[in-house]
Structures are given as C-alpha cells and as structure tokens.
Amino acid sequence: MYKTILVTLDGTPSDQAIIEHVKHLAKLAQSRVVLLHVADGWAARTYGPDAVSPEIADDTAYLNKVRSDFQSMGIPADAELAYGDPVTEIVKWVQQKGCSLVAMSTHGHRFLADLFLGTTASRVQHSISVPVLLLRAK
C-alpha cells in the first residue's frame, strides 16, 4: 500500500509524534521510510549542500539517529538533508523522487498566524498529488 513513506522532520520535539506513528505504519505496511529535514538557516540557504555550520552538523546527527531507530526495528530507512525553503524542498523531493505517502507533524499554531504565514504542512499538502498524513504534535 505505502511502498515509500516520506517523513518530514523539523528537528523539534514535535517530530516524535509522527516518528512513532510512522514506525507502526511502516512495520504494518512493510514500507521503506525516507526521513527528510530541510536546513533553512542562513548558511543552508546561502551555500546549499556546501554549507558548513553547527546547524548542518546537528541536523545530520539528528537524521542519522532517527534513521538508526527505524533500522533497529527492521524498517528500511534512509535520511536526506535538503537546503533552503522547507515547502519548496519537500515538494521538489516528492516530484523528483516520488513516494506513496508524505507524513508530517503539525504544530497547531493559531488561526491568525496560519492565515498570514501559511503552514508548511498546508502549503505542501496543496502542492503535491500523493496522500499526506498530518499528525498534530502533542
């Protein structure tokens, strides 16, 4: 059903909700998981893949840890780091590499902030044609 599940991570505690949910889903569906984090700090936006900064080092270590957690459960998992605007990079990844499902945590911001700024999840959801699983972080 879900051959490949793309899990977008922002490196905050809210990731834990979607990680735990996808672990069970991936086991059940025998899915491959790809973990994607988009580094969007100054160095990442300016230098892209050539960026070297504490942010990039921390993001890489975080992705490797989460990937190891999935792999230790017998779930095939890869981790990728993208650079720039999260919405643009997530949509580009889906369009170029393809997946069966995109899984994202939402932060549950307030209406006015979402109205003016838009949420990453909402903007991604309306820009791709694959199913999107949105799980509100606790």
C-alpha positions in Angstrom: 0.0 0.0 0.0 2.7 2.5 1.0 5.9 1.4 -0.6 7.8 4.5 0.4 6.8 6.9 3.2 8.5 10.3 3.2 8.7 11.6 6.8 9.5 15.3 7.1 11.2 16.3 10.2 11.9 19.8 11.6 14.3 18.7 14.4 11.9 19.7 17.2 10.2 17.6 19.9 7.1 17.7 17.8 8.8 15.2 15.4 8.3 12.4 18.0 4.6 12.1 17.3 5.0 11.4 13.6 8.1 9.2 14.1 6.3 6.9 16.5 3.2 6.8 14.3 5.2 6.0 11.1 7.2 3.3 12.9 4.0 1.3 13.4 2.6 2.1 10.0 5.8 1.2 8.2 6.0 -2.1 10.0 2.4 -2.9 9.2 2.7 -1.9 5.5 6.3 -3.2 5.1 7.3 0.3 3.9 10.6 1.9 3.2 11.0 5.2 5.1 12.8 8.3 3.9 13.5 10.9 6.6 13.8 14.4 5.2 14.9 17.5 7.0 15.3 20.9 5.3 18.0 23.0 6.8 16.9 26.6 6.4 19.3 28.7 8.4 21.5 31.4 6.8 24.3 29.0 5.9 22.0 26.4 4.4 20.1 29.0 2.3 23.2 30.7 1.2 25.5 27.8 0.4 23.2 24.9 0.0 24.9 21.5 0.1 28.3 23.3 0.5 27.2 24.8 3.8 29.2 24.1 6.9 27.8 25.1 10.2 26.8 23.8 13.6 23.2 23.7 12.3 24.2 21.3 9.5 26.2 19.1 11.8 23.4 18.9 14.3 20.8 18.2 11.6 22.9 15.4 10.1 23.5 13.8 13.6 19.7 14.0 14.3 18.8 12.4 11.0 21.3 9.6 11.5 19.9 8.9 15.0 16.3 8.7 13.8 17.3 6.6 10.8 19.1 4.2 13.2 16.0 4.0 15.4 13.9 2.9 12.3 16.6 0.4 11.2 16.9 -1.1 14.6 13.2 -2.1 14.3 13.9 -3.7 10.9 12.4 -0.9 8.9 14.4 0.1 5.8 15.2 3.8 6.3 17.2 6.5 4.5 17.9 10.0 5.7 18.3 13.1 3.5 19.2 16.7 4.2 17.9 19.4 1.9 18.7 23.1 2.0 16.5 26.2 1.6 12.8 26.8 2.0 11.1 23.7 3.5 7.9 23.9 1.4 9.9 24.2 -1.9 12.3 21.5 -1.0 9.7 19.0 0.2 7.6 19.5 -2.9 10.7 19.2 -5.1 11.7 15.9 -3.4 8.2 14.4 -3.9 8.1 15.5 -7.5 11.6 14.2 -8.3 11.9 11.0 -6.3 8.3 10.0 -5.6 6.7 8.4 -2.6 3.4 6.7 -1.7 2.7 8.9 1.4 4.1 12.1 3.0 3.9 12.1 6.8 4.3 15.4 8.7 3.7 16.7 12.2 1.8 19.9 12.6 2.4 22.3 15.4 -1.2 23.5 15.9 -0.5 27.2 15.5 -3.2 29.8 16.0 -5.6 30.8 13.2 -4.2 34.3 12.6 -0.6 33.2 12.3 -1.6 30.4 9.9 -3.8 32.8 7.9 -0.9 35.2 7.3 2.0 32.9 7.2 0.5 29.7 6.0 1.7 26.4 7.4 4.4 24.3 5.9 2.0 21.3 6.1 -0.8 23.1 4.4 1.3 24.5 1.6 2.9 21.1 0.9 -0.5 19.3 1.0 -1.9 21.6 -1.6 1.2 21.3 -3.9 1.5 17.6 -4.3 -0.7 14.8 -5.6 0.2 12.0 -3.1 -1.6 11.4 0.2 -0.4 13.4 3.1 -0.7 12.2 6.7 -0.8 15.1 9.2 -0.5 14.4 12.8 -0.8 17.1 15.4 2.1 17.2 17.8 1.2 17.0 21.5 
